[in-house]
Amino acid sequence: EASFTYDSVQRRLPLIVESVIDKNSYSEALQADLRSLAGEIAAGEPLKPLAAPSAEWEDALAPLLAAGDTWLSAPWFVVENYLYKRMLELTDGPTGGADPFAAQKAESLDGAAAAF
């Protein structure tokens, strides 16, 4: 596959997960859970139910789960958002809800400080 969607999901999303691991001091267990998520995405595995979905997530995922959709066959917009939801489900408990992207945001702001 050479489409934007395939490349975005199969290559880019696992890189996002890896960058979160690299920029945070997570326990080995949490790192392993996140790497498992990255592998699941790269392999195009079937989507999994969320641990505690909102009604909106339940409605969005139910037909995809019933159809056996994968990270690579489900609609790109849903998968993109699903990634962040899955990452938050993994990181919120062990980190007390700390933003997994805080370090990246701070680096971006520091790098842009001269422009202000």
KATAKA-V636386 format. One record per run of one state. SS is the DSSP state (H for helix, E for strand, C for the rest). FROM is the first residue (numbers start at 1). TO is the last residue. If there is no record, write none. Layout:
ss:SS from:FROM to:TO
ss:SS from:FROM to:TO
//
This chain:
ss:C from:1 to:3
ss:H from:4 to:23
ss:C from:24 to:27
ss:H from:28 to:42
ss:C from:43 to:45
ss:E from:46 to:46
ss:C from:47 to:54
ss:H from:55 to:67
ss:C from:68 to:69
ss:E from:70 to:70
ss:C from:71 to:75
ss:H from:76 to:95
ss:C from:96 to:101
ss:H from:102 to:115
ss:C from:116 to:116
//
